[in-house]
Amino acid sequence: MLIRYKKSFEKIAMGLLSFMPKEKVLKQLLQTIKEYESEENLQLFLWKEDEDIIGLVGVCLSDHHIEVRHISVNPSHRQQGVGKSMIKALNDTYPHKELTADNVTEAFLQKCEEINKGSE
């Protein structure tokens, strides 16, 4: 289940964000969290299964697009479709917006699109 980030999830969110290549340095990680907390067009979502938060997706919202800027899954839950489920939930939450990627998330989003085309 996709849930919106709130301050009480900060440590969990930082842990998941730290798996992203550009978020390894604490100073950068803190800056990224601050941006998601303060900028209205940036939204951070967490993925919850049972009682555990195991994934995170960060997006930049505009009138017609959702740009996926961060996507991360706890290593012990990878290769189980969690990332793809988060992308599907984003599409379901914002059905009238086109999902786009930045240079970091592009390969993953392309992989999701290929899988969806194969199941049609």
N, C-alpha and C positions, 0 to 999 in steps of 0.2 A: 504494500500500500504506500502510495506517495503522500508524504506529509510535508507541510511547509516548515522551514527552519525557524526556530526561535532560540533566543539567547541561552536557554537552559540546555540546548543540545550542542553548545559551542565546542566542548572538548571532543565529542564524538565526531562532529563535522570536521574539526581540525585534523583528527586522526585519519579520517577517510580522505580528506584533501591532500594529506601528506604523501599519498601514493601517486599523485600526479607529478609528472617529471619536473615542472617548473615550481612546485610548491614544497620542495625539500627543505629550504632554508626557513627557519622560524620567522624571521622578519617578514619575508614575503608571504608566508602563510597567514600571519596576523593581519597584514595589509589586505589580503584577499577576503578574509572573514569580515573585516571592517567595511570593505566595499559592498559586500552582500547585505550587511546590516544597514548601511546608510543610503545606498542608491536605490531609488524607487524602481528603476527599470531592471535591476538585477534581482533575481530570485534564486534561492537555494532550497532544494527539496531533498528530503531524506527518504530512503526506502526502508520500510519496516516490515519484517516478516515475523509472525508470532509476536514476541515481545522484544525482539532484537532489531536494532538499526544496523543494516548491513551494506547500505549503498547510499550514494549521494549523486545528485546531478545539479549543476549550476547553470543558469541560463540568463541571457540578456533578452528582454522582451521589447518588441517594437510593435507598431500598429499591425503589421502583416507577417512578421517573422518571430521565431524563437531561435536564437542562436545558442547552441549547446557549447558552453565554455569549459565545463568540468564534468567529468563522469568517472566515478570510482566505486569499486566494489571491494568489500573486505576480502583479502586473499583466500580465506577459507571457504568463501561462497562463490568463487569465480568458476566459470565454465558450467554454470547452472542456469543461465538465461536471465539472471538478475538485471544486467545492464539492458538487455533487450526489453525486459518488462518495464523498466523505468522509462525507456524511450516510448514504448506503446502508451504508458500512462500519461506521459506528456502530450502525446498526440490526442488522446482521449480528453484531456483537460482543456486543451486549446485546439479544438477541431478546425477552426477557421484560420489558423496561422500555419505558415509553412515552416517546417523544421529545417534549420541550417546548422552548419558546424563551423568552428574555427579551425585553424591549422592543426591543433592538438587533437581534436575530437573527430576530425573528418574521416579518418580511416575506419573508426568504429561505426559511425553513422552509415557509411557506405556498406559496411558488412551487414548492418541491420536491414538496409534497403534490399540487398541481394537476397537475404533470407526471406523477407516478405514477398518479393517477386516470385521466388521459388515455390511459395506455398499457395499462390493464387491459382 
